[in-house]
Amino acid sequence: MAYSSQNGVYKQLIEKLIKESADDLRYGISLNNKEKQHNRFIEEALKAHNKYRQKHGVEPLIHNPDITRIAQEYADILASKKSLSYSRNKFNDKLLGEALGFFYDSRVEYFPG
């Protein structure tokens, strides 16, 4: 997931979501179950994250689908390379921040049937 807290982006996304929701209702467009689950996950994760941001007196984050797409495309590139490196990806001519991480566990466990 990717987020933007810039006021202009925030307003644009809300307006876009309102319009898309209205269009969906008007034309009877429904999301498939996988998309609904994905959207629900994003909403729940964002709500939990913003709960802690509020405790620290900082502005809430919103989901930005454009930044999410950019991040996923780069994650796919890193997965195909099987290595980590920072990108130079930008959004609205600003460099995007990144937090990369990797975990490996070499233990072999046997679970008898």
trRosetta pair geometry for C-beta under 8 A, 3 or more apart (Angstrom, degrees):
i j d omega theta_ij theta_ji phi_ij phi_ji
1 42 6.0 152 -111 -124 127 88
1 45 6.3 169 -5 99 164 144
1 46 7.5 -141 172 -64 153 90
1 63 6.6 -69 -163 -123 108 96
1 68 6.0 -29 -141 -110 44 106
1 71 7.7 15 112 77 9 153
2 63 7.7 91 74 -154 51 60
2 64 5.7 -63 105 63 91 95
2 67 3.4 -131 118 121 136 104
2 68 4.6 -161 28 -71 97 53
2 70 7.1 -7 -5 57 170 93
2 71 4.7 164 -52 -14 125 140
2 96 7.6 -23 -150 -157 133 132
3 46 7.3 144 -94 -117 127 104
3 61 3.8 24 170 176 146 124
3 62 6.2 144 -152 68 90 34
3 63 6.2 -60 -101 -99 77 35
3 64 6.0 128 -138 5 26 95
3 67 7.1 -106 6 81 11 144
4 9 4.6 -43 121 110 138 151
4 10 7.2 -148 105 -60 91 70
4 13 7.8 148 61 -29 114 143
4 61 7.4 127 56 -156 20 84
4 62 6.6 -35 63 64 67 85
4 64 4.3 51 3 -44 107 145
4 67 6.0 150 -42 -17 104 148
4 91 7.4 -117 -86 113 130 146
5 10 7.0 14 -161 -60 35 118
5 59 5.1 115 -170 104 127 122
5 60 7.4 171 -120 95 104 36
5 61 5.3 -71 -71 -106 96 65
5 62 7.2 135 -96 15 51 78
6 9 4.2 68 73 16 102 111
6 10 6.5 -167 87 -17 48 87
6 92 7.9 -96 49 56 167 158
7 10 5.4 -54 -146 32 30 118
7 11 6.5 26 160 -17 65 104
8 11 6.0 -55 -151 35 30 108
8 12 6.4 27 154 -16 64 109
9 12 5.7 -57 -147 39 32 112
9 13 6.2 30 157 -20 67 108
9 62 7.9 -177 117 65 94 120
9 64 6.5 -10 163 -105 127 127
9 92 7.3 -114 -76 -28 118 153
10 13 6.1 -60 -150 35 24 108
10 14 6.5 22 156 -17 62 107
10 62 5.5 125 -122 14 82 143
11 14 5.9 -56 -149 35 30 110
11 15 6.4 27 156 -16 65 108
12 15 5.9 -59 -150 39 29 110
12 16 6.2 29 153 -20 65 109
13 16 5.5 -54 -145 38 32 113
13 17 6.2 32 157 -19 67 106
13 62 5.9 156 85 128 149 139
13 63 7.8 176 179 81 148 60
13 64 6.4 -101 -87 -108 145 70
13 65 8.0 150 -133 10 111 87
14 17 5.8 -55 -146 37 29 110
14 18 6.4 31 155 -20 64 106
14 62 7.7 -74 -57 -146 86 160
15 18 5.8 -54 -148 35 30 111
15 19 6.4 27 155 -16 64 107
16 19 5.9 -58 -150 38 29 109
16 20 6.2 25 156 -16 66 109
17 20 5.8 -55 -141 40 30 109
17 21 6.1 32 159 -21 65 107
18 21 5.9 -56 -147 36 27 111
18 22 6.4 26 154 -18 62 107
19 22 5.8 -57 -150 37 30 110
19 23 6.3 30 152 -19 65 107
20 23 5.6 -53 -146 37 33 112
20 24 6.3 38 154 -24 65 104
21 24 5.6 -50 -148 32 31 114
21 25 6.6 28 154 -15 63 104
22 25 5.9 -56 -152 38 32 109
22 26 6.2 31 152 -21 66 110
23 26 5.6 -57 -143 38 31 112
23 27 6.0 -1 168 7 68 112
23 29 7.2 7 124 22 81 130
24 27 6.7 -72 -138 51 20 88
24 28 7.9 -103 170 78 52 4
24 29 4.4 -94 -137 65 70 101
24 30 7.4 107 -176 -80 106 37
25 28 7.7 26 -173 -71 25 36
31 35 4.0 -119 -177 91 112 125
31 36 5.0 143 101 -57 120 80
31 39 7.0 11 150 -3 172 140
32 35 5.2 92 57 12 70 104
32 36 7.1 -133 101 -7 35 92
33 36 5.5 -56 -147 36 33 114
33 37 6.3 33 156 -19 67 104
34 37 5.8 -54 -149 36 30 110
34 38 6.3 31 152 -19 64 107
35 38 5.5 -54 -146 37 32 113
35 39 6.2 31 156 -17 66 107
36 39 5.8 -56 -146 39 29 109
36 40 6.2 31 154 -21 64 107
37 40 5.7 -54 -146 36 30 113
37 41 6.4 35 153 -22 64 104
38 41 5.7 -52 -152 32 30 113
38 42 6.6 31 151 -18 63 104
39 42 5.6 -51 -149 34 34 113
39 43 6.4 34 153 -18 66 106
40 43 5.7 -55 -148 38 32 112
40 44 6.2 27 156 -16 66 108
41 44 6.0 -59 -144 39 28 107
41 45 6.1 25 159 -16 66 111
42 45 6.0 -58 -143 40 25 108
42 46 6.1 23 159 -17 63 113
42 63 5.3 44 171 -97 123 152
43 46 5.9 -60 -145 39 25 110
43 47 6.2 27 157 -22 63 109
43 63 8.0 -68 -76 -21 51 140
44 47 5.7 -53 -145 34 29 113
44 48 6.4 27 157 -16 64 106
45 48 5.9 -57 -149 38 30 108
45 49 6.2 28 154 -19 65 110
46 49 5.6 -55 -144 38 31 112
46 50 6.0 26 160 -16 66 110
46 61 6.6 -126 -147 88 94 95
46 62 7.3 45 -160 -134 141 33
46 63 5.8 -83 -73 -48 147 97
47 50 6.0 -59 -144 40 25 107
47 51 6.6 39 152 -33 60 100
48 51 5.6 -45 -155 18 32 119
48 52 7.5 22 153 -9 60 99
49 52 6.3 -64 -167 37 36 103
49 53 6.5 34 143 -19 70 108
49 61 6.5 -32 112 42 125 122
50 53 5.0 -49 -142 37 44 116
50 54 6.1 51 156 -26 70 99
50 60 4.2 29 -140 -136 122 100
50 61 6.2 -143 -81 35 95 74
51 54 6.0 -53 -155 30 27 112
51 55 7.0 30 147 -20 59 103
52 55 5.5 -46 -151 30 39 116
52 56 6.7 23 154 -5 66 107
53 56 6.0 -70 -155 47 33 101
53 58 4.7 -87 -172 74 88 96
53 59 7.1 -48 159 80 128 30
53 60 5.8 140 88 -102 138 51
53 61 6.8 152 -39 -9 166 88
54 57 7.5 43 -174 -73 34 26
54 58 7.8 -107 -75 53 24 57
54 60 6.9 6 -62 -74 89 93
63 68 6.9 11 -175 -44 91 130
64 67 4.1 48 95 19 117 111
64 68 6.5 171 90 -17 59 85
64 91 7.8 76 136 -176 146 159
65 68 5.2 -52 -143 36 36 118
65 69 6.3 41 156 -24 67 100
66 69 5.8 -50 -152 31 30 111
66 70 6.7 29 150 -16 63 104
66 91 6.6 127 117 -137 112 120
67 70 5.5 -51 -148 37 37 113
67 71 6.2 37 153 -19 67 107
67 91 5.4 -23 -91 -79 92 160
67 96 6.7 155 -144 -120 105 134
68 71 5.8 -58 -147 39 29 110
68 72 6.2 27 156 -19 65 108
69 72 5.9 -56 -145 37 28 109
69 73 6.4 31 157 -20 64 106
70 73 6.0 -56 -151 34 28 111
70 74 6.6 20 154 -12 63 108
70 89 5.3 135 167 -174 121 139
70 91 6.5 -138 4 -71 163 106
70 96 6.9 160 113 -31 138 164
71 74 5.9 -61 -151 40 30 107
71 75 6.2 34 151 -23 67 107
71 89 7.7 173 -78 95 53 167
71 96 7.6 -139 -74 154 89 154
72 75 5.4 -50 -143 35 34 114
72 76 6.4 38 155 -22 64 101
73 76 5.8 -53 -154 32 30 113
73 77 6.8 32 148 -19 62 103
74 77 5.4 -48 -152 32 39 115
74 78 6.4 39 151 -18 68 102
74 87 4.9 -59 -138 -54 143 150
74 89 6.0 -85 -57 -45 144 141
75 78 5.7 -53 -148 38 33 111
75 79 6.3 35 152 -21 65 106
76 79 5.6 -52 -146 35 31 113
76 80 6.5 30 155 -18 64 105
77 80 5.9 -58 -152 36 30 108
77 81 6.4 20 153 -11 65 110
78 81 5.8 -62 -147 43 32 107
78 83 6.8 -116 -159 78 75 47
78 84 6.0 35 -157 -106 126 52
78 85 7.2 -171 -110 33 100 68
78 100 7.7 -156 -138 -134 162 123
79 82 7.1 26 -175 -74 34 50
81 85 7.9 -40 101 13 154 108
84 100 4.8 140 -165 159 125 139
84 102 5.9 -126 -34 -40 137 124
85 100 8.0 109 32 -68 7 175
86 98 5.6 165 -134 60 88 140
86 100 6.8 -133 -81 -14 69 133
87 96 7.4 5 82 64 111 109
87 98 6.6 119 31 -51 87 152
88 95 6.9 -60 -164 -128 59 102
89 95 7.5 107 82 -153 47 57
89 96 4.8 -23 95 30 97 123
89 98 7.9 95 40 -57 111 120
90 93 5.9 7 166 -133 132 18
90 94 6.0 150 -156 69 87 28
90 95 5.6 -50 -98 -90 81 40
90 96 6.4 -173 -109 -17 24 84
91 94 6.1 -32 68 60 64 83
91 96 5.6 67 0 -68 102 106
